[in-house]
Amino acid sequence: MKKIAKFSIIMLLMIIGLKVNVYAKPNCNVNIQINKTEINKNEEFTVEVKISNIQSERGIIALEGILEYDKESITLIKMEGQNDWSTPIKDLSYNESNGKLVIDKKGLAKSDETILKLVFKANETSKKNNIIILKDITIADGTLPSTVVNTYQYITIKEGTENPIPNPPVDQKPDPEPDKNTNKVSNDTNISNKDNIVGGKLPQTGSNNIILITSIIIFMTIGIVMYVKIRNVDRKSLIK
């Protein structure tokens, strides 16, 4: 019986450790890169969204964020998912009015890759200094979502109307070189859990919670019962 009790305790500790691993928040860097930062009027240019330094045993399966840019200066021509990531669909997974987009991957991203390609065009009546921002970024690996700080890139439109250089997002300082961004995971813990990808929500595995809690209760019950039986046997031996 003592062996059974020890086994129950070991299994309980293993499950608790598994629970901690399952619910560890994923982490990765999200950056946007531009093929050129000096643009002529009416010229198209490409912006790529990339993920790197993935820290999740499962891998990243979804990303949510807000795309922000000056619509008077540049026009978004098209968006296209890369490496089996979905393409944002207007009014379904991309809200043109506020820039919110949600994309997911067929499978799990476990290594550095480009997840989204955007094609912009500089307008005839544009400002000289512009900034393209991807902000309020949330990533998910199928368990808990995790927030990532904003990423951005400056562009200059040649012969555009002179204007001050736009300010970067408040939660990130400007980089010495616009094409090199360093992102860190935010400590924000006020992110609500999301159920699925429909309606701009990230997927989350809910069944793990039930399985783990049930397993913990079972093994705790077994451990308690074995402990009580062992104590009763010891008491009887003392009486004899």
N, C-alpha and C positions, 0 to 999 in steps of 0.2 A: 504493500500500500504506500509505503514511503516513496518508492520509485515512481509510482503513479502520480503522487502529489508533486514530486519534483518535476516530473515531465509536464504536468499541467502548468506549473509556475513558469517553466522555461518557455512553453508555447505562448503563454500570456505575454511575457516580455517580448517575444518575437513579434507578436501581433501589434503591440504598442509601438514597437520600432517601425513596423511596416506602416502603421497609421501615420506616423510622423513623416515618413518618406513620401507617402501618397499625397499628403496635404502641403508639402513644401512648395512654396510659390516658384513658378518658373522664372527664368531670367534670360535675357539676351539683349544685344545691342540692336537698335533700329536706326538706320541712317538713310538719308536721301542723297543721291549723287546726280550731278548734271553733266552732260557731255561737253558743254561749253558755258562759260559764265558771261560772255559778251555776245549779245544778240543784236542782229539787225532788225529793223522794222519789217513786219510781214514774214519773218523767218521762223521756221519751226525748230524746236529743240526738245530733247528727250530728258526726262527725269526718271530715275530708277529708285525704287524703295528696296533696301537690302536689310537682311537680318544676319547677325554674326554672333560669335561667342555664346552659343546656346548652352544654357545650363538647366537642363531638364532631362531626366532619364527617358521620359516618354517622347519628347520632341514638341515643337510648336505646331499647333493645328489651326489657330485662328488669330486674327488681328483686327482691332477696331481703332479708329482714329478720326481726326478732323483735318481735312485738307484745306489750307487757307492761303489765298493769294489775291492780288489786286485784279479783279475781273475787268477793270477799265484798261489795264495795261497789257494783260495777257489773256489768252483764251485757251481753255482746255479742249483739245481736239478729240482725244480718245484715251481710254485706259484699258490695259490688258494684263491679266494675270500671267505670271511666269512660273515655270517649274511646278506645274499642277496646282497652282493657286488660282482661285476663282477670279473672274473678271467682275468688278463692281457693276451692277445693273441699276440704271437710273430709276428712282422711285421704289426700288426694292432693296438693294444693298448699298445704294449711294443716294444721299439726299443733296441735290444740287444747291438748294437754298442755304443750307448751313454747312455743307462740306463733309458731313459725317459719312464714313464708309466702313463696311464690314466685309472682310474676305476670309475664306477658309481654304484649307489645302486637302486634296485627295490623298490622305495619308498623314504623315508626320514629318516635319522638317527637323532634321537632326544635325545639319551642317550648314555652313555659310552659303547663302544663296540670294538671288534676286527674286522678290515675290511679286512685284508690281512695276509695270512700265507705263509712264504717262507721257503723252505728246502734247506740248503747248505750242502756241503761236503768238509772237509779239504783235500787238495791234498797231495800226497806223498812228493812232493818237494814244501814245503811251507815255508813262513817266520813265525817267532815266533809271532811277534806282528802285529795285524791286526785291521782294523776298518771298520765297515759297516755303511754307511751313506745314509739317505734319505734327499735330499736337494732340493732347489728351489720348495718348496711345495706350491701349490695353492689349496684352497678349494672353493667350491661354494654351494650355497643353492638354485640355480635357478634364482637368481637375479645378484648381483655383486660378482665377485670373490674376494678372500682375500688371501694374502700371509702369510705364517707361517715360522718361522725360522727353520733351519736344525735340525734334530735329528740324533743321532748316538749312536753306542755301540762298545766298545772295546772287542776283543776276543784274547785269547792266545792259540796258537797251540803248544802242548807239543812236544819237541824235534825238533821244527822247526828251520830253519836257523836264527841265531841271527840278529836282525835288530832294528833300533831305533823305539820308539813308534811313530806311525803316528800322524801327527797334526790333531786336530779336525777342523771342518769348521770355517772359520774366523769370522762368525757372531754369534758364540756361544762359551762361555768359557767351558773348561772341567768341568765335574761334579765331586764332591768328590768320588761318587760311580758310576761306569759305568752304573748300571742298573736303575738309577734314573735320568731321564732327565726332565728339566723344559723348556717348550717352551712358547714363547710370540709372539703375532701377530706383524709382521713388520709394520713400518709406510710407506712402499713403496707404492706410489700412481701411479707408472708408469706401472701398470699392465693393459694390454689391455683387453677389454671385449671380451668374447669368446661366440660363437653362439651355438655350439652343441658338442656332444661327439665324432663325427666322425673326424678322422685325428688328434687326440690328443687335442681336444678342450673341454672346460667345458661348460655345458649348461647354458643358460641365458634366462630369461623370458623377451621377447621384447615387448609383447602386453601390459604389465602394463604401459609402457611409453606412448603409444598412448592413452590408456584409461584415464590416469590421466591428460595428457595435454588437451585432448578434454573436459573432465569434468571441468577443471579449466577455460578454455576459455568460456564455456557455462555459468557457474555460475558468472564469472566476467561480462559477457555481461548482464545477468539478473540484477545483482546488479547495474550496471551503468544505465541501462534503468529505473529501479525503482527510483534511486536517481534523475534522470533528471525529471521524472514525478512528484515526490514529490516536487521538487523545483518549477516547473511550477504551481502546485496547490497552494503553499504558496504565490507565486507572485500574482496570481489572487485574493486570499483572501485579500491581502494588497491593491490591486487596488479598490476592492469593499469597 
